[in-house]
């Protein structure tokens, strides 16, 4: 596997890496992050498009680092001591090379996302279901969505979190507005909706509402009320 960049304005494709084990990339601005190595020995790498410099965010042989995401100069990823042990969420600052461990590794934290100062991930609770943690790196406070069923695959953009939820018995997509505390269904019918992602005011997800699995797009706007 290689990490490849496609420029939509110039229609030029460039291979950023030549390693056979580079995969699962994410990008924000000039920084691309990805996994390097096999699933049992994966590390996290950051590549600066402007300078062409590659930085080993992690390079351990005693741990597995997976699912990297990036916002600005912060890289967030999931770290496990082995494939069968619970995960913890780590924030790495590319400017200072300092890492901060978030959450509780005993709860199996996984699938992180970040936008600005907000980080999200899902974790296994004592009741053996999945809830979502939303730490604010600026304030040091953490909001936890403690809901029935499993909430997973959370993504954050601005002050909004979108996640998959199976509390109804089928997979649904919900939106959570951090400032108001409102939860809003995006896809919550009898159909199956899952694999969400979003940025700004646009949410995409997979749904079989039309009889087969397609990609759906929902646009929304947050209105302030005086």
N, CA, C and O of each residue as an XYZ file, in Angstrom:
904
protein
N       0.834     -1.191      0.000
C       0.000      0.000      0.000
C       0.876      1.252      0.000
O       1.938      1.279      0.622
N       0.418      2.290     -0.706
C       1.090      3.582     -0.724
C       0.053      4.658     -0.399
O      -1.147      4.446     -0.579
N       0.520      5.805      0.078
C      -0.352      6.964      0.284
C      -0.198      7.877     -0.916
O       0.914      8.276     -1.263
N      -1.321      8.211     -1.555
C      -1.318      8.987     -2.798
C      -2.143     10.250     -2.600
O      -3.217     10.204     -2.000
N      -1.655     11.359     -3.094
C      -2.354     12.642     -3.022
C      -2.884     13.005     -4.399
O      -2.158     12.951     -5.392
N      -4.171     13.381     -4.449
C      -4.757     13.860     -5.699
C      -5.166     15.317     -5.514
O      -5.953     15.625     -4.619
N      -4.649     16.207     -6.337
C      -4.967     17.632     -6.285
C      -6.162     17.892     -7.200
O      -6.054     17.756     -8.418
N      -7.301     18.267     -6.615
C      -8.525     18.427     -7.415
C      -8.452     19.645     -8.316
O      -9.193     19.719     -9.296
N      -7.576     20.614     -8.016
C      -7.489     21.805     -8.858
C      -6.594     21.578    -10.073
O      -6.848     22.127    -11.145
N      -5.547     20.768     -9.907
C      -4.617     20.523    -11.017
C      -4.806     19.158    -11.649
O      -4.238     18.881    -12.705
N      -5.599     18.297    -11.016
C      -5.826     16.923    -11.484
C      -4.524     16.113    -11.532
O      -4.369     15.215    -12.359
N      -3.602     16.444    -10.639
C      -2.306     15.764    -10.583
C      -2.309     14.780     -9.414
O      -2.745     15.105     -8.310
N      -1.818     13.580     -9.680
C      -1.696     12.559     -8.647
C      -0.226     12.374     -8.290
O       0.619     12.223     -9.172
N       0.077     12.386     -6.979
C       1.453     12.260     -6.513
C       1.504     11.193     -5.429
O       0.696     11.211     -4.500
N       2.447     10.265     -5.542
C       2.672      9.287     -4.481
C       3.507      9.943     -3.388
O       4.633     10.378     -3.628
N       2.938     10.010     -2.178
C       3.659     10.632     -1.070
C       4.627      9.661     -0.407
O       5.633     10.077      0.168
N       4.324      8.369     -0.486
C       5.172      7.377      0.168
C       5.449      6.233     -0.799
O       4.715      5.998     -1.760
N       6.531      5.540     -0.505
C       6.907      4.388     -1.328
C       6.888      3.096     -0.526
O       7.119      2.015     -1.069
N       6.610      3.213      0.778
C       6.611      2.033      1.637
C       5.449      1.110      1.328
O       4.366      1.578      0.975
N       5.652     -0.197      1.454
C       4.589     -1.148      1.111
C       3.486     -1.238      2.156
O       2.431     -1.811      1.885
N       3.712     -0.680      3.351
C       2.732     -0.834      4.422
C       2.114      0.466      4.875
O       1.751      0.589      6.045
N       1.977      1.457      3.980
C       1.405      2.760      4.329
C      -0.072      2.776      3.963
O      -0.437      2.464      2.829
N      -0.932      3.142      4.928
C      -2.378      3.056      4.676
C      -3.154      3.936      5.650
O      -2.586      4.530      6.566
N      -4.469      4.007      5.431
C      -5.417      4.701      6.304
C      -5.052      6.176      6.494
O      -4.917      6.623      7.633
N      -4.888      6.954      5.397
C      -4.487      8.356      5.531
C      -5.650      9.277      5.888
O      -6.807      8.995      5.576
N      -5.318     10.377      6.546
C      -6.224     11.506      6.775
C      -5.434     12.779      6.530
O      -4.210     12.790      6.660
N      -6.136     13.859      6.173
C      -5.450     15.104      5.831
C      -6.163     16.294      6.442
O      -7.389     16.312      6.554
N      -5.370     17.301      6.841
C      -5.906     18.609      7.221
C      -4.851     19.646      6.849
O      -3.725     19.598      7.345
N      -5.214     20.579      5.981
C      -4.254     21.577      5.538
C      -3.087     20.936      4.821
O      -3.270     20.223      3.834
N      -1.872     21.192      5.323
C      -0.662     20.657      4.690
C      -0.181     19.361      5.331
O       0.858     18.835      4.931
N      -0.907     18.831      6.315
C      -0.438     17.656      7.044
C      -1.263     16.431      6.674
O      -2.490     16.438      6.773
N      -0.569     15.377      6.246
C      -1.180     14.075      5.988
C      -0.661     13.108      7.046
O       0.545     13.036      7.283
N      -1.561     12.366      7.682
C      -1.151     11.350      8.649
C      -1.628      9.988      8.166
O      -2.647      9.885      7.483
N      -0.887      8.947      8.522
C      -1.250      7.608      8.061
C      -0.566      6.561      8.925
O       0.333      6.874      9.706
N      -1.000      5.313      8.776
C      -0.369      4.187      9.457
C       0.740      3.622      8.586
O       0.638      3.600      7.360
N       1.802      3.166      9.243
C       2.882      2.478      8.530
C       3.164      1.152      9.238
O       3.380      1.117     10.449
N       3.159      0.071      8.471
C       3.453     -1.234      9.039
C       2.230     -2.129      9.026
O       1.143     -1.701      8.636
N       2.404     -3.370      9.451
C       1.302     -4.320      9.508
C       0.403     -4.007     10.688
O       0.768     -3.216     11.558
N      -0.776     -4.625     10.724
C      -1.739     -4.340     11.784
C      -1.190     -4.657     13.167
O      -1.618     -4.058     14.154
N      -0.248     -5.589     13.254
C       0.318     -5.944     14.554
C       1.488     -5.087     14.977
O       1.941     -5.175     16.118
N       2.000     -4.233     14.047
C       3.168     -3.413     14.349
C       3.028     -2.010     13.758
O       4.030     -1.398     13.390
N       1.829     -1.505     13.665
C       1.601     -0.232     12.985
C       2.108      0.946     13.814
O       1.981      0.959     15.038
N       2.687      1.939     13.125
C       3.075      3.220     13.706
C       2.340      4.332     12.972
O       1.721      4.097     11.934
N       2.410      5.548     13.517
C       1.763      6.708     12.912
C       2.827      7.643     12.357
O       3.802      7.970     13.033
N       2.625      8.065     11.119
C       3.547      8.957     10.420
C       2.792     10.212      9.996
O       1.629     10.138      9.598
N       3.460     11.370     10.083
C       2.911     12.633      9.580
C       3.798     13.143      8.448
O       5.024     13.133      8.558
N       3.171     13.591      7.360
C       3.905     14.104      6.198
C       3.466     15.541      5.936
O       2.279     15.817      5.767
N       4.436     16.448      5.906
C       4.164     17.866      5.666
C       4.274     18.143      4.167
O       5.361     18.062      3.595
N       3.149     18.469      3.536
C       3.133     18.704      2.085
C       3.953     19.927      1.698
O       4.508     19.974      0.601
N       4.035     20.906      2.574
C       4.746     22.132      2.233
C       6.267     21.916      2.249
O       6.974     22.367      1.348
N       6.756     21.227      3.276
C       8.201     21.040      3.413
C       8.697     19.722      2.829
O       9.885     19.572      2.544
N       7.779     18.762      2.650
C       8.181     17.441      2.195
C       8.830     16.604      3.278
O       9.427     15.566      2.990
N       8.718     17.052      4.537
C       9.352     16.349      5.651
C       8.380     15.341      6.258
O       7.212     15.642      6.501
N       8.895     14.142      6.492
C       8.112     13.084      7.119
C       8.540     12.955      8.582
O       9.729     12.892      8.892
N       7.546     12.916      9.474
C       7.814     12.822     10.909
C       7.212     11.548     11.463
O       6.038     11.257     11.238
N       8.018     10.789     12.190
C       7.496      9.605     12.875
C       6.827     10.051     14.168
O       7.501     10.324     15.161
N       5.510     10.122     14.152
C       4.768     10.475     15.364
C       4.974      9.387     16.413
O       5.139      9.678     17.598
N       4.964      8.140     15.971
C       5.291      7.010     16.833
C       6.213      6.075     16.068
O       6.119      5.965     14.846
N       7.089      5.413     16.774
C       7.982      4.439     16.136
C       8.365      3.382     17.169
O       9.546      3.135     17.416
N       7.355      2.769     17.761
C       7.588      1.803     18.821
C       7.489      0.383     18.285
O       6.832      0.128     17.276
N       8.146     -0.527     18.974
C       7.990     -1.952     18.685
C       7.163     -2.633     19.761
O       6.807     -3.805     19.635
N       6.855     -1.884     20.833
C       6.138     -2.477     21.963
C       4.663     -2.106     21.974
O       3.940     -2.537     22.872
N       4.186     -1.320     21.004
C       2.787     -0.899     20.982
C       2.310     -0.800     19.539
O       3.108     -0.754     18.603
N       0.988     -0.768     19.383
C       0.357     -0.628     18.074
C      -0.358      0.714     18.050
O      -1.173      0.990     18.930
N      -0.070      1.552     17.062
C      -0.718      2.855     16.922
C      -1.553      2.868     15.649
O      -1.048      2.594     14.561
N      -2.840      3.190     15.796
C      -3.803      3.048     14.702
C      -4.689      4.277     14.571
O      -4.722      5.145     15.443
N      -5.409      4.322     13.451
C      -6.498      5.283     13.228
C      -6.091      6.735     13.487
O      -6.761      7.421     14.259
N      -5.016      7.224     12.867
C      -4.619      8.611     13.093
C      -5.554      9.601     12.413
O      -6.100      9.337     11.341
N      -5.723     10.753     13.067
C      -6.463     11.879     12.504
C      -5.661     13.134     12.830
O      -4.813     13.120     13.722
N      -5.931     14.224     12.102
C      -5.137     15.436     12.288
C      -6.019     16.661     12.177
O      -6.962     16.705     11.386
N      -5.688     17.664     12.995
C      -6.311     18.987     12.895
C      -5.230     20.009     13.213
O      -4.700     20.038     14.324
N      -4.904     20.850     12.230
C      -3.816     21.798     12.434
C      -2.507     21.072     12.636
O      -2.068     20.320     11.766
N      -1.874     21.295     13.792
C      -0.597     20.663     14.110
C      -0.744     19.580     15.180
O       0.247     19.141     15.763
N      -1.970     19.155     15.435
C      -2.211     18.092     16.403
C      -2.595     16.807     15.686
O      -3.452     16.801     14.803
N      -1.950     15.730     16.079
C      -2.274     14.400     15.574
C      -2.856     13.591     16.728
O      -2.294     13.565     17.823
N      -3.972     12.938     16.480
C      -4.605     12.093     17.493
C      -4.680     10.681     16.947
O      -4.982     10.473     15.772
N      -4.403      9.709     17.811
C      -4.434      8.326     17.357
C      -4.783      7.391     18.507
O      -4.850      7.801     19.666
N      -4.998      6.148     18.167
C      -5.363      5.081     19.108
C      -4.140      4.200     19.349
O      -3.510      3.736     18.399
N      -3.803      3.971     20.618
C      -2.629      3.159     20.934
C      -3.027      1.960     21.790
O      -3.783      2.083     22.753
N      -2.491      0.786     21.408
C      -2.723     -0.453     22.142
C      -1.381     -1.142     22.392
O      -0.491     -1.114     21.542
N      -1.248     -1.760     23.566
C      -0.007     -2.485     23.843
C       0.058     -3.784     23.054
O       1.148     -4.303     22.811
N      -1.096     -4.321     22.650
C      -1.169     -5.483     21.768
C      -2.526     -5.456     21.089
O      -3.376     -4.639     21.442
N      -2.744     -6.338     20.119
C      -4.008     -6.343     19.394
C      -5.194     -6.701     20.280
O      -6.327     -6.332     19.969
N      -4.957     -7.405     21.364
C      -6.056     -7.872     22.217
C      -6.269     -7.018     23.463
O      -7.168     -7.310     24.251
N      -5.471     -5.973     23.664
C      -5.602     -5.143     24.861
C      -6.396     -3.876     24.559
O      -6.478     -3.462     23.403
N      -6.989     -3.249     25.596
C      -7.765     -2.023     25.381
C      -6.906     -0.892     24.821
O      -5.691     -0.855     25.016
N      -7.564      0.022     24.124
C      -6.851      1.144     23.525
C      -6.957      2.400     24.363
O      -7.861      2.546     25.186
N      -6.003      3.317     24.136
C      -6.058      4.645     24.732
C      -5.883      5.667     23.623
O      -5.344      5.352     22.562
N      -6.338      6.891     23.866
C      -6.272      7.951     22.867
C      -5.114      8.887     23.207
O      -4.981      9.345     24.343
N      -4.284      9.162     22.211
C      -3.095      9.988     22.409
C      -3.152     11.199     21.481
O      -3.486     11.074     20.303
N      -2.819     12.381     22.025
C      -2.683     13.606     21.237
C      -1.195     13.935     21.134
O      -0.495     14.004     22.145
N      -0.718     14.137     19.905
C       0.691     14.467     19.673
C       0.777     15.834     19.017
O       0.133     16.084     17.998
N       1.584     16.729     19.612
C       1.777     18.075     19.077
C       3.013     18.068     18.178
O       4.121     17.817     18.652
N       2.831     18.340     16.892
C       3.944     18.301     15.946
C       4.971     19.400     16.211
O       6.138     19.245     15.851
N       4.560     20.506     16.833
C       5.490     21.601     17.097
C       6.369     21.332     18.312
O       7.558     21.651     18.302
N       5.795     20.750     19.350
C       6.540     20.524     20.591
C       7.015     19.089     20.754
O       7.851     18.802     21.611
N       6.474     18.169     19.917
C       6.775     16.725     20.022
C       6.318     16.149     21.355
O       6.821     15.112     21.786
N       5.365     16.814     22.014
C       4.832     16.315     23.275
C       3.552     15.538     23.017
O       2.752     15.909     22.158
N       3.361     14.449     23.771
C       2.132     13.680     23.649
C       1.354     13.729     24.959
O       1.923     13.782     26.049
N       0.036     13.711     24.811
C      -0.876     13.723     25.951
C      -1.824     12.550     25.818
O      -2.448     12.373     24.771
N      -1.941     11.752     26.855
C      -2.851     10.610     26.849
C      -4.188     11.042     27.413
O      -4.254     11.635     28.489
N      -5.264     10.743     26.680
C      -6.614     11.114     27.092
C      -7.420      9.867     27.430
O      -7.081      8.764     27.001
N      -8.485     10.048     28.198
C      -9.410      8.954     28.473
C      -8.864      7.951     29.466
O      -7.928      8.235     30.213
N      -9.460      6.783     29.460
C      -9.122      5.699     30.372
C      -8.825      4.466     29.541
O      -9.726      3.918     28.906
N      -7.570      4.018     29.535
C      -7.186      2.899     28.683
C      -7.921      1.615     29.054
O      -8.042      0.718     28.221
N      -8.417      1.510     30.293
C      -9.156      0.307     30.698
C     -10.508      0.208     30.010
O     -11.119     -0.861     29.992
N     -10.990      1.334     29.434
C     -12.315      1.363     28.802
C     -12.257      1.086     27.305
O     -13.289      1.136     26.636
N     -11.089      0.797     26.768
C     -10.926      0.497     25.351
C     -11.385      1.659     24.481
O     -12.362      1.547     23.741
N     -10.674      2.768     24.575
C     -10.943      3.946     23.757
C     -10.510      3.675     22.319
O      -9.453      3.090     22.086
N     -11.331      4.103     21.349
C     -11.019      3.803     19.954
C     -11.726      4.762     18.995
O     -12.638      5.496     19.377
N     -11.280      4.732     17.747
C     -11.850      5.503     16.639
C     -11.922      7.007     16.947
O     -13.018      7.564     17.008
N     -10.772      7.673     17.144
C     -10.813      9.103     17.469
C     -11.046      9.989     16.250
O     -10.860      9.576     15.105
N     -11.460     11.220     16.537
C     -11.502     12.279     15.538
C     -11.190     13.585     16.261
O     -11.340     13.664     17.481
N     -10.759     14.605     15.531
C     -10.412     15.890     16.129
C     -10.756     17.008     15.173
O     -10.627     16.865     13.957
N     -11.198     18.130     15.733
C     -11.348     19.373     14.987
C     -11.057     20.509     15.950
O     -11.794     20.703     16.917
N      -9.997     21.261     15.700
C      -9.618     22.326     16.619
C      -9.263     21.775     17.987
O      -8.371     20.936     18.111
N      -9.963     22.248     19.020
C      -9.716     21.808     20.395
C     -10.590     20.638     20.823
O     -10.461     20.154     21.947
N     -11.470     20.180     19.954
C     -12.397     19.118     20.328
C     -11.944     17.774     19.780
O     -11.651     17.639     18.592
N     -11.891     16.782     20.664
C     -11.566     15.414     20.294
C     -12.776     14.552     20.621
O     -13.469     14.812     21.605
N     -13.041     13.531     19.814
C     -14.127     12.591     20.098
C     -13.629     11.169     19.879
O     -12.735     10.935     19.065
N     -14.205     10.229     20.601
C     -13.953      8.807     20.357
C     -15.044      8.008     21.047
O     -15.796      8.551     21.856
N     -15.137      6.713     20.733
C     -16.070      5.855     21.466
C     -15.294      4.916     22.372
O     -14.134      4.597     22.112
N     -15.956      4.474     23.449
C     -15.307      3.614     24.430
C     -16.318      2.625     24.999
O     -17.525      2.866     24.974
N     -15.808      1.513     25.508
C     -16.663      0.480     26.078
C     -16.943      0.791     27.539
O     -16.015      1.024     28.314
N     -18.221      0.797     27.923
C     -18.613      1.120     29.285
C     -18.645     -0.139     30.161
O     -18.457     -1.257     29.681
N     -18.888      0.079     31.462
C     -19.012     -1.046     32.373
C     -20.221     -1.912     32.032
O     -20.253     -3.092     32.380
N     -21.223     -1.334     31.349
C     -22.413     -2.075     30.924
C     -22.177     -2.820     29.614
O     -23.093     -3.448     29.083
N     -20.941     -2.752     29.087
C     -20.534     -3.448     27.875
C     -21.204     -2.903     26.619
O     -21.403     -3.638     25.653
N     -21.553     -1.616     26.628
C     -21.975     -0.969     25.394
C     -20.999      0.166     25.102
O     -20.039      0.370     25.846
N     -21.242      0.905     24.020
C     -20.327      1.956     23.596
C     -20.952      3.327     23.794
O     -22.088      3.560     23.381
N     -20.218      4.232     24.422
C     -20.600      5.628     24.556
C     -19.520      6.499     23.918
O     -18.480      5.996     23.493
N     -19.773      7.815     23.853
C     -18.863      8.740     23.182
C     -18.327      9.763     24.173
O     -19.087     10.360     24.936
N     -17.014      9.958     24.156
C     -16.362     10.992     24.959
C     -16.003     12.171     24.068
O     -15.569     11.997     22.929
N     -16.194     13.403     24.617
C     -15.908     14.631     23.861
C     -15.083     15.564     24.746
O     -15.648     16.455     25.381
N     -13.764     15.385     24.807
C     -12.935     16.313     25.574
C     -12.676     17.609     24.815
O     -12.541     17.616     23.591
N     -12.610     18.710     25.571
C     -12.225     20.005     25.028
C     -10.802     20.284     25.506
O     -10.586     20.487     26.701
N      -9.834     20.297     24.599
C      -8.442     20.481     24.977
C      -8.175     21.875     25.525
O      -7.212     22.068     26.268
N      -9.007     22.848     25.174
C      -8.804     24.215     25.646
C      -9.238     24.380     27.093
O      -8.597     25.104     27.855
N     -10.319     23.713     27.478
C     -10.866     23.893     28.824
C     -10.523     22.747     29.761
O     -10.610     22.897     30.980
N     -10.133     21.601     29.207
C      -9.853     20.439     30.040
C     -11.091     19.703     30.501
O     -10.993     18.784     31.314
N     -12.255     20.087     30.001
C     -13.504     19.426     30.386
C     -13.872     18.366     29.351
O     -13.512     18.470     28.179
N     -14.599     17.340     29.810
C     -15.022     16.258     28.925
C     -16.517     16.034     29.053
O     -17.037     15.886     30.159
N     -17.199     16.010     27.934
C     -18.611     15.654     27.878
C     -18.721     14.208     27.429
O     -18.062     13.802     26.472
N     -19.553     13.427     28.116
C     -19.769     12.031     27.744
C     -21.229     11.848     27.360
O     -22.123     12.207     28.127
N     -21.478     11.289     26.175
C     -22.839     10.962     25.762
C     -23.165      9.578     26.310
O     -22.773      8.562     25.737
N     -23.879      9.555     27.415
C     -24.249      8.301     28.066
C     -25.659      7.949     27.622
O     -26.636      8.462     28.168
N     -25.763      7.071     26.628
C     -27.041      6.763     26.001
C     -27.238      5.255     25.939
O     -26.285      4.489     26.085
N     -28.469      4.839     25.723
C     -28.757      3.423     25.537
C     -28.152      2.939     24.226
O     -27.962      3.725     23.298
N     -27.852      1.651     24.148
C     -27.305      1.092     22.928
C     -25.859      1.482     22.717
O     -25.168      1.896     23.648
N     -25.408      1.344     21.475
C     -24.016      1.622     21.110
C     -23.925      2.862     20.241
O     -24.602      2.963     19.218
N     -23.085      3.806     20.652
C     -22.775      4.979     19.847
C     -21.303      4.855     19.435
O     -20.430      4.677     20.285
N     -21.041      4.947     18.160
C     -19.675      4.696     17.672
C     -19.374      5.560     16.459
O     -20.250      6.230     15.913
N     -18.104      5.525     16.050
C     -17.649      6.193     14.819
C     -18.018      7.676     14.824
O     -18.561      8.188     13.845
N     -17.719      8.367     15.934
C     -18.052      9.784     16.051
C     -17.098     10.637     15.224
O     -15.904     10.351     15.135
N     -17.647     11.693     14.620
C     -16.848     12.690     13.914
C     -17.255     14.069     14.416
O     -18.422     14.302     14.733
N     -16.290     14.981     14.487
C     -16.544     16.315     15.014
C     -16.119     17.356     14.001
O     -15.092     17.219     13.337
N     -16.928     18.403     13.891
C     -16.613     19.556     13.065
C     -17.278     20.763     13.700
O     -18.489     20.770     13.923
N     -16.475     21.795     13.995
C     -17.031     22.927     14.712
C     -17.492     22.508     16.086
O     -16.721     21.932     16.853
N     -18.746     22.791     16.409
C     -19.318     22.450     17.718
C     -20.358     21.336     17.593
O     -21.266     21.229     18.417
N     -20.218     20.523     16.570
C     -21.190     19.465     16.283
C     -20.474     18.125     16.200
O     -19.384     18.021     15.638
N     -21.108     17.096     16.773
C     -20.610     15.723     16.688
C     -21.670     14.880     15.992
O     -22.855     14.990     16.306
N     -21.256     14.044     15.055
C     -22.149     13.119     14.359
C     -21.662     11.706     14.636
O     -20.457     11.455     14.645
N     -22.594     10.776     14.863
C     -22.195      9.421     15.225
C     -23.230      8.404     14.770
O     -24.379      8.749     14.496
N     -22.806      7.140     14.692
C     -23.706      6.018     14.422
C     -24.300      5.537     15.747
O     -23.619      5.548     16.772
N     -25.573      5.113     15.728
C     -26.282      4.740     16.952
C     -27.213      3.564     16.642
O     -27.972      3.615     15.675
N     -27.157      2.501     17.463
C     -28.023      1.347     17.220
C     -29.073      1.146     18.317
O     -29.615      0.050     18.460
N     -29.364      2.202     19.095
C     -30.298      2.070     20.216
C     -31.699      1.669     19.770
O     -32.438      1.060     20.544
N     -32.078      1.999     18.535
C     -33.425      1.691     18.053
C     -33.555      0.252     17.567
O     -34.657     -0.205     17.261
N     -32.448     -0.453     17.496
C     -32.465     -1.814     16.965
C     -31.922     -1.906     15.560
O     -31.581     -2.994     15.095
N     -31.834     -0.770     14.869
C     -31.167     -0.688     13.573
C     -30.128      0.422     13.638
O     -30.192      1.271     14.527
N     -29.183      0.430     12.723
C     -28.146      1.459     12.708
C     -28.740      2.781     12.227
O     -29.382      2.835     11.178
N     -28.523      3.843     13.001
C     -29.001      5.177     12.668
C     -27.845      6.173     12.772
O     -26.805      5.869     13.357
N     -28.035      7.355     12.206
C     -27.063      8.438     12.313
C     -27.706      9.593     13.075
O     -28.810     10.029     12.752
N     -26.992     10.081     14.096
C     -27.481     11.186     14.920
C     -26.457     12.312     14.958
O     -25.261     12.105     14.749
N     -26.966     13.514     15.233
C     -26.126     14.690     15.394
C     -26.290     15.220     16.813
O     -27.396     15.228     17.352
N     -25.191     15.662     17.415
C     -25.224     16.253     18.761
C     -24.611     17.641     18.703
O     -23.473     17.808     18.264
N     -25.380     18.652     19.154
C     -24.882     20.026     19.198
C     -24.347     20.287     20.599
O     -25.110     20.287     21.566
N     -23.055     20.506     20.713
C     -22.393     20.584     22.014
C     -22.928     21.741     22.853
O     -23.196     21.559     24.040
N     -23.087     22.903     22.277
C     -23.456     24.085     23.056
C     -24.878     24.020     23.607
O     -25.125     24.465     24.728
N     -25.812     23.474     22.838
C     -27.204     23.409     23.297
C     -27.538     22.079     23.951
O     -28.540     21.973     24.658
N     -26.712     21.059     23.724
C     -27.003     19.735     24.264
C     -28.074     18.991     23.488
O     -28.540     17.947     23.944
N     -28.478     19.495     22.328
C     -29.539     18.849     21.549
C     -28.990     17.673     20.744
O     -27.900     17.742     20.176
N     -29.775     16.587     20.709
C     -29.503     15.450     19.836
C     -30.568     15.414     18.744
O     -31.762     15.466     19.037
N     -30.144     15.325     17.501
C     -31.048     15.428     16.361
C     -30.844     14.226     15.450
O     -29.713     13.946     15.054
N     -31.919     13.503     15.106
C     -31.764     12.363     14.192
C     -31.511     12.831     12.764
O     -32.202     13.721     12.268
N     -30.531     12.240     12.109
C     -30.248     12.528     10.706
C     -30.819     11.432      9.825
O     -31.497     11.710      8.835
N     -30.549     10.207     10.181
C     -31.158      9.054      9.531
C     -31.591      8.107     10.632
O     -30.744      7.446     11.232
N     -32.878      8.017     10.917
C     -33.316      7.237     12.085
C     -34.607      6.472     11.813
O     -35.402      6.252     12.727
N     -34.818      6.069     10.571
C     -36.009      5.297     10.244
C     -35.753      3.810     10.387
O     -34.825      3.395     11.082
N     -36.576      3.010      9.727
C     -36.418      1.561      9.774
C     -35.257      1.084      8.912
O     -34.820     -0.062      9.020
N     -34.758      1.981      8.049
C     -33.642      1.616      7.188
C     -32.346      1.560      8.001
O     -32.316      1.921      9.178
N     -31.289      1.105      7.352
C     -29.972      1.053      7.973
C     -29.146      2.237      7.502
O     -28.891      2.398      6.308
N     -28.726      3.070      8.461
C     -27.864      4.213      8.163
C     -26.624      4.117      9.044
O     -26.736      3.958     10.260
N     -25.457      4.210      8.445
C     -24.223      4.078      9.211
C     -23.049      4.603      8.390
O     -23.251      5.139      7.300
N     -21.821      4.456      8.899
C     -20.598      4.907      8.236
C     -20.662      6.402      7.923
O     -20.464      6.824      6.784
N     -20.944      7.192      8.962
C     -21.056      8.631      8.773
C     -19.695      9.306      8.645
O     -18.677      8.775      9.089
N     -19.698     10.475      8.036
C     -18.581     11.417      8.085
C     -19.179     12.791      7.815
O     -20.249     12.901      7.216
N     -18.485     13.841      8.258
C     -19.023     15.160      7.943
C     -17.983     16.240      8.167
O     -16.977     16.046      8.849
N     -18.269     17.402      7.557
C     -17.433     18.581      7.696
C     -18.316     19.792      7.484
O     -19.125     19.839      6.557
N     -18.143     20.787      8.374
C     -18.956     21.992      8.246
C     -20.425     21.686      8.394
O     -20.840     21.148      9.421
N     -21.233     22.015      7.387
C     -22.664     21.774      7.448
C     -23.127     20.643      6.558
O     -24.289     20.619      6.153
N     -22.250     19.704      6.243
C     -22.617     18.594      5.368
C     -22.261     17.256      6.018
O     -21.135     17.045      6.468
N     -23.238     16.369      6.056
C     -23.062     15.032      6.611
C     -23.270     14.021      5.497
O     -24.218     14.138      4.721
N     -22.400     13.036      5.412
C     -22.581     11.935      4.475
C     -22.632     10.633      5.258
O     -22.008     10.502      6.311
N     -23.381      9.676      4.734
C     -23.481      8.367      5.383
C     -24.011      7.356      4.376
O     -24.509      7.718      3.309
N     -23.896      6.086      4.735
C     -24.413      4.999      3.911
C     -25.822      4.646      4.368
O     -26.081      4.561      5.568
N     -26.738      4.440      3.415
C     -28.119      4.093      3.754
C     -28.697      3.168      2.685
O     -28.363      3.271      1.505
N     -29.569      2.263      3.126
C     -30.288      1.410      2.169
C     -31.728      1.867      1.994
O     -32.595      1.064      1.649
N     -31.992      3.152      2.230
C     -33.343      3.696      2.121
C     -33.934      3.533      0.730
O     -35.153      3.446      0.582
N     -33.083      3.490     -0.293
C     -33.559      3.346     -1.668
C     -33.579      1.890     -2.126
O     -33.794      1.611     -3.305
N     -33.357      0.962     -1.192
C     -33.405     -0.453     -1.553
C     -32.053     -1.106     -1.696
O     -31.948     -2.332     -1.688
N     -31.016     -0.302     -1.827
C     -29.649     -0.812     -1.849
C     -28.772      0.227     -1.155
O     -29.217      1.351     -0.919
N     -27.553     -0.129     -0.832
C     -26.711      0.788     -0.086
C     -26.132      1.861     -1.004
O     -25.421      1.568     -1.965
N     -26.460      3.117     -0.676
C     -25.977      4.285     -1.407
C     -25.380      5.273     -0.413
O     -25.543      5.129      0.798
N     -24.688      6.278     -0.941
C     -24.163      7.366     -0.123
C     -25.163      8.519     -0.139
O     -25.547      8.996     -1.207
N     -25.577      8.960      1.026
C     -26.536     10.056      1.166
C     -25.833     11.278      1.750
O     -24.895     11.158      2.538
N     -26.306     12.453      1.346
C     -25.772     13.721      1.823
C     -26.888     14.536      2.462
O     -27.957     14.707      1.875
N     -26.636     15.036      3.661
C     -27.569     15.934      4.356
C     -26.851     17.239      4.661
O     -25.739     17.229      5.190
N     -27.471     18.345      4.335
C     -26.930     19.647      4.663
C     -27.736     20.277      5.794
O     -28.958     20.136      5.844
N     -27.056     20.967      6.697
C     -27.761     21.593      7.813
C     -27.112     22.936      8.148
O     -26.004     23.242      7.707
N     -27.831     23.722      8.938
C     -27.325     25.015      9.376
C     -27.694     25.208     10.839
O     -28.831     24.956     11.238
N     -26.724     25.658     11.640
C     -26.980     25.966     13.049
C     -27.413     27.426     13.141
O     -26.658     28.326     12.774
N     -28.622     27.657     13.629
C     -29.154     29.005     13.743
C     -29.050     29.475     15.188
O     -29.443     28.755     16.106
N     -28.528     30.670     15.394
C     -28.469     31.228     16.736
C     -29.799     31.902     17.048
O     -30.411     32.522     16.178
N     -30.238     31.775     18.298
C     -31.496     32.370     18.752
C     -31.185     33.397     19.814
O     -30.595     33.071     20.845
N     -31.578     34.642     19.572
C     -31.325     35.712     20.545
C     -32.368     35.665     21.659
O     -32.328     36.484     22.577
